[in-house]
Amino acid sequence: MRVAHILRKYNAAEWGGTETALATLMDGLSAHDTSSVVFAPKLGNKTSENARDPYREAGHEVRRYNAFMPVLGISKEQRERLVGVGGNLMSVDLFKQLYRDKSISLLHSHVLNRLGGVVKLVAKRRKIPFVVSIHGGKLDLPEAVLKELNAPMEGGFEYGKIFGALIGSRNLLADADAGGYLQ
């Protein structure tokens, strides 16, 4: 069996709780003859994609996909803040990569919103199981935190909502074959 784990962001230099939880999960799956591959957006200029990578060092494959922030009229700084924390990315490249890799037998999304919707769409088209894990925050963020996360979009036009509608990202949790909440 081969499981694809999809992340919204992965920079080994910014290792945190989600990365630790995923490393533990992949090591556990490995002990049961299940291989894992991590899909994460390309890093751009932040750091080298060839730098030290704990997932690769543990024997797990990491693949990068192109993603973009579908918001017009915001500054470079606002865009970087959205990409860094909480921004709702979109990726056509992720769809193509997941759809074409016939070795994958289960899709595990560690991301919600549009990217999670892309994963769900591929799972439905390929008729393979789709699992979602929520890594803290989604269900219990205070209003002040939500407002701060959305602040970088002020003054911009989010054209990405059409992508979300087309891929059904709002029904992500209800449409998953299984899911869980991790803190």
C-alpha positions in Angstrom: 0.0 0.0 0.0 1.1 3.6 -0.7 -0.3 6.6 1.0 0.0 10.2 -0.3 0.1 12.8 2.5 -0.7 16.3 1.2 0.5 19.4 3.1 -0.3 23.1 2.6 3.2 24.1 3.6 6.4 22.2 4.3 9.7 23.8 5.1 12.0 21.6 7.3 13.6 24.8 8.7 10.2 25.6 10.2 9.5 22.2 11.7 6.5 22.1 14.0 3.6 20.0 15.4 2.1 19.0 12.0 5.5 17.8 10.7 6.2 15.8 13.9 2.7 14.2 13.8 3.2 13.3 10.1 6.7 11.9 10.7 5.3 9.7 13.5 2.4 8.5 11.3 4.6 7.7 8.4 7.1 5.8 10.5 4.2 3.8 12.0 2.8 3.0 8.5 6.2 2.0 7.4 6.3 -0.7 10.1 3.2 -2.1 8.5 4.7 -2.3 5.0 2.9 0.9 3.9 5.0 3.4 2.1 4.3 7.2 2.2 5.0 10.1 -0.1 4.6 13.7 1.0 3.3 16.3 -1.4 4.0 19.9 -0.5 4.1 23.2 -2.4 7.4 24.4 -3.8 9.3 26.6 -1.5 10.3 29.3 -3.9 13.2 31.5 -2.7 12.7 30.8 1.1 15.1 27.9 1.3 16.7 25.3 -0.9 14.5 22.3 -1.6 17.7 20.2 -1.5 18.5 21.3 2.1 18.4 18.9 5.0 15.0 17.1 5.1 14.0 14.9 8.0 11.3 13.1 5.9 13.8 12.1 3.2 16.4 11.2 5.8 13.8 8.8 7.3 13.3 7.2 3.9 10.1 9.0 2.9 9.7 10.5 -0.5 8.9 14.2 -0.8 7.4 15.7 -4.0 6.8 19.4 -4.6 3.9 20.9 -6.5 3.3 24.4 -7.9 0.6 26.4 -6.0 -0.6 30.0 -6.0 -2.5 32.5 -3.9 -5.6 33.5 -5.9 -5.9 37.0 -4.6 -5.5 40.2 -6.8 -4.5 43.6 -5.6 -2.4 42.8 -2.6 1.3 43.6 -1.9 4.1 41.2 -2.1 4.4 41.3 1.7 0.7 40.6 2.1 1.0 37.6 -0.3 4.0 36.2 1.6 2.1 36.5 4.9 -0.8 34.6 3.4 1.4 31.9 2.0 3.3 31.7 5.3 0.2 31.3 7.6 -3.4 30.5 6.8 -3.7 31.5 3.2 -6.0 29.5 1.0 -3.8 28.2 -1.8 -4.8 26.6 -5.1 -2.9 24.1 -7.3 -3.7 22.6 -10.6 -0.3 20.9 -10.6 -1.2 19.0 -7.4 -4.3 17.6 -9.2 -2.2 16.4 -12.1 0.5 14.8 -9.9 -2.0 12.9 -7.7 -4.1 11.8 -10.6 -1.2 10.5 -12.6 0.5 8.5 -9.8 -1.3 5.2 -10.0 0.9 3.7 -7.2 -1.1 5.7 -4.7 -3.8 3.8 -3.0 -5.0 6.3 -0.4 -5.0 10.1 -0.2 -4.5 11.7 3.2 -5.1 15.4 3.3 -3.5 17.3 6.1 -4.9 20.5 4.6 -8.4 21.9 4.2 -9.9 24.5 1.9 -9.0 24.5 -1.8 -6.0 22.2 -1.6 -8.0 19.7 0.4 -10.8 20.0 -2.3 -8.2 19.2 -5.0 -7.3 16.0 -3.1 -10.9 15.1 -2.6 -11.6 15.5 -6.3 -8.7 13.3 -7.3 -9.8 10.6 -4.8 -13.4 10.7 -6.2 -12.1 10.5 -9.8 -9.7 7.7 -9.1 -12.1 5.9 -6.8 -9.7 5.6 -3.9 -10.1 6.4 -0.2 -9.8 10.0 1.0 -8.9 10.8 4.6 -8.6 14.2 6.3 -6.7 15.2 9.4 -7.1 18.6 11.0 -4.0 19.6 12.8 -5.3 22.0 15.5 -7.0 25.3 15.2 -9.8 24.8 12.6 -12.5 24.1 15.1 -11.5 26.3 18.0 -9.7 29.5 16.7 -10.8 32.6 18.6 -12.4 35.4 16.5 -9.4 37.7 17.1 -7.0 35.1 15.6 -9.3 34.5 12.6 -9.4 38.3 12.0 -5.6 38.5 12.1 -5.2 35.5 9.7 -7.5 37.3 7.2 -5.8 40.7 7.6 -3.3 40.2 4.8 -6.2 40.0 2.3 -7.5 43.5 3.1 -7.7 45.5 -0.1 -7.5 42.5 -2.3 -9.9 40.6 -4.4 -10.0 36.8 -3.8 -10.9 35.2 -7.2 -10.1 31.8 -5.8 -13.6 31.3 -4.5 -14.6 30.1 -7.9 -12.1 27.3 -7.6 -13.4 26.3 -4.2 -17.0 26.2 -5.6 -15.9 24.0 -8.6 -14.0 21.5 -6.5 -16.5 21.4 -3.6 -14.0 22.5 -0.9 -16.8 23.5 1.5 -18.0 19.9 1.8 -14.5 18.5 2.4 -15.0 17.0 5.9 -18.5 15.6 5.1 -17.2 14.0 1.9 -14.1 12.4 3.5 -14.1 8.6 4.0 -12.5 9.1 7.4 -11.0 11.9 9.4 -9.7 13.1 12.7 -8.7 16.2 14.7 -5.1 16.3 15.9 -3.7 18.9 18.3 
